[in-house]
Amino acid sequence: MVSNQIVQNTLQEIASITRTDAAVFDISGKMTAVKGDMAGLDDKAVIAFLKSGEISQEAGGYLFSQITDNGEPEFVAVVRSDSDNAGMALRLIVVQIESLIQAYKEKLDKDSFVKNLLLDNLLQIDIFNRAKKLHIEFKQPRAVLIIETKGHEAPVGELLRQMVSTQSNDFVTSIDEENQVVVHELRDRTRADAELKEEAMQIFNMLAEAGISSRIAYGSAVEELKDVSKSYKEAKLAHDVRRIFYEDEDVIAYSGLGIGRLIYQLPINLCRMFISEIFGGRTMDEFDDETLATINKFFENNLNVSETSRQLFIHRNTLVYRLDKLQKTTGLDLRIFDDAITFKIALMVVKYMDYMDRIDY
């Protein structure tokens, strides 16, 4: 349904241009919008007009006309008949509001279509037929971006629609209260990755300027409309993996998930077996904060002993002592590349297990 505010704005604009007093009523006889002096008109006159079955009618000094949707009355437009422009004003009001009704329906149809497309609820033949009906290009490279905006009551979806308005072939929809989805039509397939990153950063920065914090994940480009759900699933997976392994990343791509994507798809039982083998029954809780800080800083500095000790403000020998102690405990020497890789993967697996335990809880 077209909002009352839109009807009011449309009526005021036409009535001002034609210098005609006018009003719009809903089919229950309630006044929806008014411009000028329509005090002599009541709901009984509107109901009487609707009951007459006429499309338009003149009665009691007013011109009445139905505003329809597929032949069914949605509103009644009324103008004072003593205006020189009464007939023209009435026709303009009817035509404009009926056009708005159709545009709103098309928008809802597209939104419903895109949602079902993302959720993989349509057969390929249905996708092709509905896309043709809605004038959506079937063979066009696209990718999906998911924008997470937790804790914001502002109409983020409408804001996003305004942001991508320059890209009339992009679609914006919401899957739930916290996640908005942009189906982005690629302008240059040869630089898809760069374009998607630019689009994501542009949305992130514009939301930030509006005081809205966000996290954005996006999937890979697909060549046809029927494969958009694949890009959406990739973007969803990227969001989940980011929460576990890349908490500091505001914008992340499915193609950049690295080993985190592999670990995320491992069975929990297999993860437990791996951790048990690596740590010999020990848990990460048994490592003190100093040891964990040392390990993380050592990895951050690409296994460079001198740089790590400098950043930790400790003597080089102290760092060597800590690494030796860790080796005795776990059997892994982080100064050896293979052992470092094993330990790094183990840390990520523990993060994944902790995350899954929290979800189950």
N, C-alpha and C positions, 0 to 999 in steps of 0.2 A: 504494500500500500504506500502511495506517495504521502509523505509527511504533511501535516497541516501547515507547517512553516513554509514549505515549498509552494503549496497552493496559495497561501497568503502572499508570498513574494510575487508569484506570477500574476495574481489578481491585481495587486497594487500597481504593478508595472503597466499592465494593459489599461486599467481604469484611468491611470494618470495620463497616458498617451492619448486616449480617446476622450478624456474629460467626461467620463460616464460613471455614475454611481452603480456599484455592482456588489454582488455577494455570491458565495458558494456554500451550498448546504450538503450534508451527507444524506444518505437515503432514509435516515430516521427522522429527518427534518431539523437536525441540529446544525446551527450555523458554524461553518468551518473557517471562513475568511470573509472579510468585508472591507469595502473602500467607499467612503462617502456616506450619505444619508439614506439608510435603508430601514429606518425605524418603523415605517408603516407596514413592513412585511413580517409575517410570523410563520411558524412551522406548519400551521394548518393549511396555508396556501400552497406550501411546498408539497405536503402530503397529498393534497387534493390534485395537484398537477401530476404526481407520480401515479396516482390511482386512475387518472384519466387514460393512461396508456399512450398518450401523445409523446412524440419526440421533442416537439417544441410547441409553445403556446403563448398567447398574450391574454392576460387577465388582471383586472384590478390595477391597471397602470404599470404593469411589469411584464417583461418578456422572460419566459422560462425556457430552458433547454436541458435535456439530459446530457450528462457526460458519461459515456459508456466505455466498457471494456468487453470486447467481443460480443457486443449487442446487449450486455447486461448493464443497467445503470449503476454507476459508482458515486456520482455526485449530481447535483443540480445547480446549474449556473443561472443567476437571475440578474437582470439589469433594469433600471428605470426606463420606461418606454418613452418618456418625454425628452430624452436626449437625442440630438441630431445623429449621433453616432451609435445609437443603441444596438441596431442590428449588427453592425460591424464588430462592436465590442463583444457582443455575445458570441459571435462566431469565433473570434480570436481566442476568447477564454476557453471555449469548448475544444478547439483544435489544439491549443497549447497544452492543456491539462491532459487530454487524451494521449498526446505525444509523450508527455512525461510518464504516464502510466505504462505505456508500451516500453519506453526506455528502461524504466525501473524493473519491469518483468524480464526484459532481456538481460539486465544486469544480474537478477536473481538466478535466471536460467544458466548463465555463464558461471556464476559462483557455485551453483550446485554441480554443474558439469565438472568444473576444475577440482572440487573436493572429491567427487567420486573417482575422477581420474587419478588423483594423488593416492587415494586409498585402494586403488586397483579393483574397483567395484564394477568395471564396465568391460563388456566383450569388445574385441577389436572392431567388429563391424559396427557396434553401437558408437564407439569412439569416432569412427570415420563419419558416420551419418550425422551425429549430433554436431560434430565440428563443422561439417559442411553447412548445416542449418544455422549455426551461430556465427558463421563467417570467420572461423578460426583456421588458419593455415595448418594443414596436417604435417607436411614435410618441411620442418623448420627447426634448426638446432635450438634447444632450450636447456636450461638447468634450473634446479630448485634451490632456493635459499630459505632456511628456517631462521627466524628472528625470535629469540627468547627475550621477553621483557617482564621478568618477575617483579611483582609488587607494584605495578603501575596501573592505576585506575583510569588513566587518560585513554581516549579512543585511539589507540596506537594504529589499528587497522586503517582508519580513515586518514591518519597522518601519513602512513606509508603510501596510500593511494595517491595522495597529493605529491609525494616525493617522486614517485615513478610515473607521474602524469605525462612527462615528456616522452616516455616510452609507452605509447598507447597500446602496444601489443603485449605488454607485461600484465600478469594477473596477480592480484593480491587477495588472499583469503585467510581465514583463521581456522585452525584445527581445534584449538582449545583456548582457554582464557589467557594462557601465558605464551602461546606460540603463534606467530603470524608467518605466513608462507608467501614468498614471491616466486612466481614462475617466470623466469627471465628469458626473453627471447634474445639470443646472441646476435650481435651485429656483425661480428667477424669471426667465423669458425676457426680461422687459422691461428688466432690468438685467444682461444676460449679461456684458458687458465688465467691469463693476465686480465682479461675483461671481467671475469667473475670475481677475481680478487678486488679489482677496482670498484665494481658494483657493491660488493659487500662492505668495503671500507667507506664508500660514499654514504651508504645507508647508516652504518655505525656512527659516522661523524655527524650526520644530520640529526639523528636521534639524540646524540650527546648534546648538540646545540639546543635541542628542545628540552633538555633536562631529563632525558630518558636513558637509563643505562641498559645495555643490551649485550647479548652474546649471539654471534651469527655463525652458522655452519652451512656449508653448501656442498651439493653433490657434483658429479661429473656431468658434462654436456651429453645430451642424447640427440639423435638425428630426427626422430619422429615423435609426434604427440603421444602415441601409444606407449612410449618408453619413459614418459615423464615420471611415472610411479617409481621407476628404478632410481632415478636421480633423487627423488624424495626419500626413499629408503636409505640411500647413501648419506644424505644430509642428516637424517635422524640418527644413524649410527655414528656419524661424526660428532653430533651433540653429546651422545652418551659417552663416547670414548674421551672426549674433551673433559667431561666432568671427572673422570677417573685419573687420567694421566697428564692432562694439559690444562690445569685449572687457571693458569695465568693467561691463557690465550683467549682474546676476545673474539677473534675471527679465525675460523679453522676450515680447511678444505678436506674432503674425504680422501683426496689423493695425497694429502700430507700427513696422514695418521701414522704411517710407519709401522713399527712393531706393535704399537698399542692396538691397532686393528686386529692383528693376529691373536694377541693375548685375549682380547675381548671375546673372541669366538671359541676359546678353549673350554671344555667341560670342567666344572669345579673339582670333581674328583681327581682329574688328571693334574690340576694345579696343586692340589694338596699333596699328591704323590711327589711331584717335582720339588716342592718346598721341603718336604720331609727328607728327601734325598740330599738336597743342597745343605740344609742346616742341621741335619742329623737329629731331628726332633725338636730343635730349639724354635722359638718364635721371635718375631721382630721386637716384641715387647721386652725381650731380655737384653736388647742392645740399648745402652744408655744414650741420652741426648747428645753427649759429646762425640760418641762414636758415629752416630747417624749424621751429625753435622759434618764430621770429617769426611765420611764417605761421599756425601752429596757434593761437598765442595771439591773433592778430588775428581769426581766425574765432571763437574762443571768446568774444570780446568784441564780436561782431556788427559788425565793421569799425569799431570806435570807436578812433581813433588815440590820443586822450588816455588812455583807460583802459588800452589795451594797453601804451603806453610806461610808464605808472605801474607796472603789474604786472611788466614786464620790468626795471624799475629803470634805464631809459635815458631820455635826453632825447628830447623829441618830435621834434626835428630828426633825431636819429639814426635813429628809426623811419622817418621820411619818406625818409631817404637809402636805407635798406634796401629800402623799397618801390619807390623809383625804380630802384634797381639791378635788382630782380627784373623790373620792367617792361621794362627794356632787354634783359634776357636772354630773356624769354619773350613779350614783346609784350602781356602782360596786366597791367592796373593793378588791384590788389586793392581800391582805394578806389572803383572803379566796380562797381556791383552785378552786372551781367551778366558782367564779367570774373571777379569773385569766385566766382560760381556755377560758371563754366566750370572755374576752377582747383580748386575744391572737388570737383567731380565727377571731375576728372583724378586728384586724390589718392586718391579712393575706388577708381577704376578700377585704379590702380597697386597698391593693397592687394589687390584681387581677383586681379590677375594674379600677384602674388607668392605668394598663397595657393595658387592653382592650380598654379603651378610646383613648390611644395613637395609637393603631393599627387602630382603626376606623378613627381617624383623618388623 
